[in-house]
Amino acid sequence: MTTPAAALGAADVTTGDVTTVEGSTFMVDTSEGVVINGTANVTATDIVASSGVTHVIDEVILPPGVDPAALLG
């Protein structure tokens, strides 16, 4: 996941809803590590890229209403 224009480092992440560039939201829980939407675990943080700061997660997160099977063709 690459954070939007105002890059957020791992130390800046708190529990709550996050709005994506696309406009949907996802839930971040920092009570035991960092978990997104209750299932995706953050496995690496603060990887600096030209587009912002990247944080690696262990699963794909799709916007609401997107059918994963439809993406496979």
Backbone as CSV, one residue per row, in Angstrom:
resi,resn,N_x,N_y,N_z,CA_x,CA_y,CA_z,C_x,C_y,C_z
1,MET,0.855,-1.160,0.000,0.000,0.000,0.000,0.897,1.217,0.000
2,THR,0.652,2.147,-0.877,1.390,3.401,-0.878,0.473,4.487,-0.347
3,THR,0.948,5.232,0.608,0.123,6.279,1.210,0.021,7.474,0.271
4,PRO,-1.043,8.271,0.397,-1.235,9.416,-0.487,-0.238,10.542,-0.239
5,ALA,-0.470,11.684,-0.871,0.455,12.824,-0.899,1.104,13.144,0.444
6,ALA,0.341,13.184,1.509,0.918,13.425,2.828,1.398,12.088,3.373
7,ALA,2.636,11.739,3.075,3.177,10.423,3.433,3.110,10.186,4.929
8,LEU,2.656,9.008,5.309,2.559,8.616,6.708,3.574,7.520,7.003
9,GLY,4.424,7.776,7.970,5.337,6.745,8.420,4.637,5.854,9.424
10,ALA,5.233,4.731,9.747,4.629,3.771,10.677,4.306,4.409,12.019
11,ALA,5.137,5.334,12.475,4.907,5.982,13.765,3.671,6.880,13.754
12,ASP,3.202,7.265,12.555,2.039,8.147,12.424,0.710,7.395,12.344
13,VAL,0.752,6.069,12.195,-0.461,5.276,11.990,-1.152,5.015,13.326
14,THR,-2.458,5.287,13.358,-3.249,5.046,14.558,-4.512,4.272,14.182
15,THR,-5.182,3.698,15.151,-6.426,2.972,14.918,-7.495,3.919,14.397
16,GLY,-8.211,3.465,13.363,-9.307,4.269,12.821,-9.514,4.005,11.344
17,ASP,-10.467,4.715,10.756,-10.753,4.588,9.333,-9.799,5.452,8.525
18,VAL,-9.372,4.931,7.371,-8.485,5.645,6.453,-9.197,5.741,5.109
19,THR,-9.208,6.928,4.520,-9.811,7.122,3.207,-8.743,6.958,2.140
20,THR,-9.039,6.156,1.116,-8.096,5.903,0.035,-8.184,7.008,-1.014
21,VAL,-7.223,7.036,-1.919,-7.235,7.988,-3.024,-8.475,7.763,-3.876
22,GLU,-8.908,6.520,-3.998,-10.078,6.142,-4.793,-11.383,6.582,-4.129
23,GLY,-11.351,6.841,-2.823,-12.525,7.350,-2.131,-13.192,6.410,-1.145
24,SER,-12.855,5.119,-1.190,-13.426,4.195,-0.207,-12.596,4.272,1.079
25,THR,-13.044,3.589,2.114,-12.312,3.600,3.374,-11.944,2.184,3.788
26,PHE,-10.930,2.078,4.618,-10.594,0.802,5.248,-10.248,1.066,6.701
27,MET,-10.373,0.032,7.528,-10.146,0.140,8.969,-8.733,-0.308,9.320
28,VAL,-8.061,0.471,10.127,-6.729,0.132,10.620,-6.837,-0.079,12.131
29,ASP,-6.275,-1.192,12.609,-6.252,-1.506,14.041,-4.797,-1.653,14.462
30,THR,-4.376,-0.842,15.414,-2.988,-0.889,15.875,-2.842,-1.489,17.271
31,SER,-3.881,-2.182,17.744,-3.825,-2.729,19.103,-2.837,-3.882,19.252
32,GLU,-2.644,-4.669,18.197,-1.680,-5.784,18.205,-0.975,-5.811,16.867
33,GLY,0.060,-5.010,16.701,0.674,-4.833,15.394,-0.214,-3.894,14.602
34,VAL,-0.169,-4.002,13.275,-1.059,-3.199,12.436,-1.831,-4.152,11.541
35,VAL,-3.168,-4.116,11.655,-4.049,-4.991,10.882,-5.041,-4.109,10.130
36,ILE,-5.219,-4.410,8.842,-6.123,-3.640,7.990,-7.350,-4.488,7.688
37,ASN,-8.522,-3.893,7.903,-9.814,-4.569,7.680,-9.924,-5.900,8.420
38,GLY,-9.230,-6.041,9.510,-9.346,-7.229,10.347,-8.590,-8.445,9.865
39,THR,-7.971,-8.383,8.667,-7.303,-9.579,8.145,-5.928,-9.349,7.536
40,ALA,-5.652,-8.181,6.990,-4.372,-7.927,6.313,-3.355,-7.397,7.315
41,ASN,-2.258,-8.107,7.463,-1.209,-7.715,8.401,-0.118,-6.924,7.693
42,VAL,0.337,-5.850,8.331,1.456,-5.086,7.792,2.729,-5.852,8.119
43,THR,3.519,-6.164,7.082,4.714,-6.987,7.274,6.016,-6.207,7.150
44,ALA,5.981,-5.014,6.532,7.162,-4.152,6.419,6.672,-2.714,6.327
45,THR,7.428,-1.787,6.899,6.978,-0.392,6.940,8.061,0.573,6.480
46,ASP,7.614,1.775,6.160,8.483,2.916,5.878,9.484,2.687,4.748
47,ILE,9.023,2.076,3.667,9.854,1.898,2.478,9.647,3.140,1.611
48,VAL,10.668,3.975,1.507,10.550,5.244,0.789,10.589,4.988,-0.709
49,ALA,9.592,5.550,-1.411,9.497,5.443,-2.869,9.253,6.829,-3.439
50,SER,9.410,6.981,-4.745,9.203,8.298,-5.354,7.764,8.782,-5.211
51,SER,6.822,7.862,-5.052,5.405,8.226,-4.933,4.938,8.384,-3.495
52,GLY,5.806,8.168,-2.540,5.427,8.286,-1.135,6.128,7.244,-0.294
53,VAL,5.481,6.824,0.765,6.034,5.808,1.665,5.187,4.549,1.521
54,THR,5.834,3.427,1.304,5.131,2.162,1.101,5.185,1.323,2.367
55,HIS,4.040,0.684,2.669,3.949,-0.272,3.763,3.433,-1.570,3.141
56,VAL,4.120,-2.671,3.364,3.786,-3.957,2.738,2.773,-4.701,3.592
57,ILE,1.731,-5.250,2.928,0.728,-6.059,3.612,0.712,-7.453,3.012
58,ASP,0.105,-8.407,3.726,0.157,-9.805,3.303,-1.078,-10.288,2.542
59,GLU,-1.903,-9.373,2.039,-3.025,-9.766,1.193,-3.465,-8.585,0.343
60,VAL,-4.243,-8.865,-0.679,-4.755,-7.821,-1.573,-6.033,-7.246,-0.986
61,ILE,-6.140,-5.923,-0.985,-7.360,-5.248,-0.537,-8.005,-4.616,-1.763
62,LEU,-9.266,-4.955,-2.013,-10.003,-4.401,-3.150,-11.088,-3.451,-2.665
63,PRO,-11.429,-2.463,-3.482,-12.526,-1.556,-3.105,-13.842,-2.341,-2.984
64,PRO,-14.774,-1.838,-2.173,-16.085,-2.491,-2.062,-16.741,-2.621,-3.423
65,GLY,-17.395,-3.756,-3.659,-18.111,-3.973,-4.909,-17.277,-4.580,-6.021
66,VAL,-15.975,-4.729,-5.821,-15.125,-5.341,-6.849,-15.132,-6.845,-6.649
67,ASP,-15.463,-7.582,-7.708,-15.498,-9.040,-7.675,-14.121,-9.579,-8.049
68,PRO,-13.400,-10.201,-7.123,-12.057,-10.704,-7.441,-12.042,-11.681,-8.610
69,ALA,-13.079,-12.501,-8.755,-13.146,-13.466,-9.850,-13.200,-12.749,-11.203
70,ALA,-13.856,-11.602,-11.248,-13.965,-10.843,-12.499,-12.607,-10.303,-12.941
71,LEU,-11.708,-10.080,-11.997,-10.383,-9.572,-12.335,-9.500,-10.645,-12.967
72,LEU,-9.858,-11.901,-12.733,-9.047,-13.009,-13.244,-9.402,-13.421,-14.657
73,GLY,-10.466,-12.831,-15.182,-10.737,-13.004,-16.573,-11.714,-13.961,-17.029
